[in-house]
Amino acid sequence: RRLLDDLGGTDDEGRPTLDGWKVRVEDGCVILPWKGGRTNRVAEEFALRLQRETGCLISDREHGRLIEPEQLVGLVRREAAAG
């Protein structure tokens, strides 16, 4: 919850969002949309921070594969590349 508060907001019904995209929690899993019309770097950053703090796995449920943290950009790497 702390990471969601640090990086996200809430929708009109008080549910958590990351860069305006809804976040769901189901059966102990946090479900984040980060690909779509554009890549959600805030959601990637959340996934990276959560993985660092908990050691959890990052998975792509749609394609049935694990995502390595190095495959994500997040916010820090994007800012470093731009600077």
N, C-alpha and C positions, 0 to 999 in steps of 0.2 A: 504494500500500500504506500509506503514511503516513497519508493521510486516512481510510482504513478503520480503521487502528489508533486514530486520534484519536476517531472517532465511533462505532465499532462494537464488536462482540464476535465470538465464534465459537460455532458449534454444537457438539454432542457429538462431531462428527468433525473438528473443527478448521477448518471452512470459515467464511469471513467472513459476518457478519450485520450488519444495521443495524436497530436496534430489534427484534431477534428475527427479522427477515425475511431469508431467504437472498439472498446476492449471488453473481452468476455473472460470470465473465470468459470471453468467447468471441471469438476472432479480433480481439483488441485492443479489444473493446468491453466496458464494464462494464454489466451488466444488473441494474437495480434495480426491484424491485416497490415502488411507492409509492402505488398506488391499489388498493383492494380493499374490504373491509368498513369500513376507515378509511384516511385518508391518513397515510402514514408521513413525518412531518416530518423525521426524522433522515435518511432517504434523500433527501428534497428538499435538505436542507442539504448532504449529500455531493455531490449533483449541482451545486449552486450553487458550492461551493468548488472542485470539479474543473474546472468551466467557467472560473472566474476564473483559476485557475492555469495551465490548458493552452490555453484558447480553444476547447475541443472543443464540438461540437454536442450539444444535448440533444434526443433524439427520442422520440416516442411510437410505438414499433414497431407496436403493435396497431392504431393508427388512421392510420399512415403520415403523421405530421406532425412538424414541428419545434416544440419548446417554447422560448419565450423565457424567459430567467431571471426577468423581471418577473412571469411567470405562477406562479412558485413562491413559497412562503412560507418554507420552511426553519425554522430555530430562532430566528434573530436577529429577524426581523420579527414572529414570533409573540410573543416575549418583550417586544419594544418595544410591541406593541399591548396586551398585558396590563398593562404597567407604567404 
